[in-house]
Amino acid sequence: MSHLPALSGRQLIRALGSLGYHPSHQRGSHVVLRQEQPPFRRLTVPDHEVIAKGTLAAIAREIGLSAPDFAHLLG
């Protein structure tokens, strides 16, 4: 697996916005994002100061991106 950068929940939400995910609502420290064009997906992102690497890898798998592609998206 390629090295995923350390980033906050807000930075991840901003990056996922470029893929069409927009905040729907928030419950506690987790933000639910929805994709408004097909395929309609729902994604939960923790709004933490630093997101764990395993969580980033799981989010990459959930949206269907390989780890290198996801790392490139994150910058």
ZINOR-V224338 format. One line per field, one symbol per residue. ss: DSSP state (A for helix, B for strand, O for the rest). psi: psi as a letter, one per 40 degrees, with the letter a starting at -180 (. if undefined). burial: I if it has 16 or more other C-alpha atoms within 10 Angstrom, else O. A space follows every 50 residues. Layout:
ss->???
psi->???
burial->???
//
This chain:
ss->OOOOOOOOAAAAAAAAAOOOBBBBBBBOOBBBBBBOOOOOOBBBBBOOOO OOAAAAAAAAAAAOOOAAAAAAAAO
psi->iihhihiidddddddddeeehihdihhbehhhiiheiihhihhhhhgidh hiddddddddddefiiddddddde.
burial->OOOIIOIOIIIIIOIIOOOOIIIOOOOOOOIIIIIOOOOOOIIIIIIOOO IOOOOIIOIIOOOOOOIOOIIOOIO
//
